[in-house]
Amino acid sequence: MQYQGGKEKIAKHIVAALTEYIPGHDRYLEPFMGGASIASRMAPLFPGAATLADFDPDLAALWLAARDGWEPPTVVTREDYAAAKADTYPSAYRAFVAYGCSFGGRKWSSYATNARGDDFAGAARRGVLKKARGLQGATILQADYRDGLGGTGLLRPALRRNSRIPRRGRMGRRGVLGNDDALDECGRDGCGLRVRRPRRLGDDLGGPEAGQSQRAR
Ligand SMILES: C[S@@+](CC[C@H](N)C(=O)[O-])C[C@H]1O[C@@H](n2cnc3c(N)ncnc32)[C@H](O)[C@@H]1O
């Protein structure tokens, strides 16, 4: 499934970098699972000990349902798209249509179609089903990381006053993602993986020697 900001194309590099940190850790926590490109590859490395979350209620519903055997439709017409958009109740189907059947995987950008007649819904469906296999046994939550992941205690509640509101256009219109806070929280004891703070975008993608990134605390 296409997902705006998804990591599908660079997933193998990210997973390789994260895998270095597995020894000595028995739990995986991903607070921003999005299109699940990383989550579905990392969760199987932590059987029964992966917690994945996203604060988008549609997305959380999608991955929960897919994990439990829900299958997306094979066809989504333009009329289906409009109807799903109008029905604001969060659901797996709504997420599938909103992301998987929109141009660029951008939620409700516009109905994806082209002159070649590409099968956008079919491709999205195959992507969801493939990722669902990697989510077996994982805990999936709808939660905002700043609230400590729904009271699970897995992430300490980040102080909202410390949240760095991203500059307009950097992280989307909602402007709620405080990356520095997330890295700080994940770097503390108690999270499954330690994270490195990239010096600039891409530093972390080439293995330990590629960037002189520091480990966060
Ligand atoms: C760029 S996407 C993650 C992409 C994912 N790694 C992938 O490969 O598809 C970022 C996600 O963070 C979620 N998000 C943004 N702010 C959040 C918050 N405060 N708490 C939890 N999730 C949040 C968004 O809904 C979005 O799905």
The ligand as an SDF file (V2000), in Angstrom:
LIG
                    3D

 27 29  0  0  0  0  0  0  0  0999 V2000
    5.8690    9.0120    7.9950 C   0  0  0  0  0  0  0  0  0  0  0  0
    4.6540    8.0420    8.7960 S   0  0  0  0  0  0  0  0  0  0  0  0
    5.4970    6.5640    9.2510 C   0  0  0  0  0  0  0  0  0  0  0  0
    5.8870    5.7740    8.0670 C   0  0  0  0  0  0  0  0  0  0  0  0
    6.1790    4.3210    8.3440 C   0  0  0  0  0  0  0  0  0  0  0  0
    7.4430    4.1470    9.0440 N   0  0  0  0  0  0  0  0  0  0  0  0
    6.1780    3.5780    7.0290 C   0  0  0  0  0  0  0  0  0  0  0  0
    7.1730    3.0470    6.6130 O   0  0  0  0  0  0  0  0  0  0  0  0
    5.1220    3.5740    6.3780 O   0  0  0  0  0  0  0  0  0  0  0  0
    4.4340    8.8820   10.3150 C   0  0  0  0  0  0  0  0  0  0  0  0
    3.2180    8.4000   11.0830 C   0  0  0  0  0  0  0  0  0  0  0  0
    3.2530    9.0000   12.3670 O   0  0  0  0  0  0  0  0  0  0  0  0
    1.9160    9.2010   12.7750 C   0  0  0  0  0  0  0  0  0  0  0  0
    1.9310   10.2180   13.8310 N   0  0  0  0  0  0  0  0  0  0  0  0
    2.1200   11.5540   13.7040 C   0  0  0  0  0  0  0  0  0  0  0  0
    2.1190   12.1610   14.9110 N   0  0  0  0  0  0  0  0  0  0  0  0
    1.9100   11.1660   15.8290 C   0  0  0  0  0  0  0  0  0  0  0  0
    1.8080   11.1500   17.2430 C   0  0  0  0  0  0  0  0  0  0  0  0
    1.9060   12.2780   17.9580 N   0  0  0  0  0  0  0  0  0  0  0  0
    1.6300    9.9650   17.8780 N   0  0  0  0  0  0  0  0  0  0  0  0
    1.5310    8.8160   17.1620 C   0  0  0  0  0  0  0  0  0  0  0  0
    1.5960    8.7730   15.8030 N   0  0  0  0  0  0  0  0  0  0  0  0
    1.7840    9.9380   15.1430 C   0  0  0  0  0  0  0  0  0  0  0  0
    1.1710    9.6060   11.5130 C   0  0  0  0  0  0  0  0  0  0  0  0
   -0.2130    9.2880   11.5940 O   0  0  0  0  0  0  0  0  0  0  0  0
    1.9040    8.7800   10.4600 C   0  0  0  0  0  0  0  0  0  0  0  0
    1.1800    7.6080   10.1590 O   0  0  0  0  0  0  0  0  0  0  0  0
  1  2  1  0
  2  3  1  0
  2 10  1  0
  3  4  1  0
  4  5  1  0
  5  6  1  0
  5  7  1  0
  7  8  2  0
  7  9  1  0
 10 11  1  0
 11 12  1  0
 11 26  1  0
 12 13  1  0
 13 14  1  0
 13 24  1  0
 14 15  1  0
 14 23  1  0
 15 16  2  0
 16 17  1  0
 17 18  1  0
 17 23  2  0
 18 19  1  0
 18 20  2  0
 20 21  1  0
 21 22  2  0
 22 23  1  0
 24 25  1  0
 24 26  1  0
 26 27  1  0
M  CHG  2   2   1   9  -1
M  END
$$$$
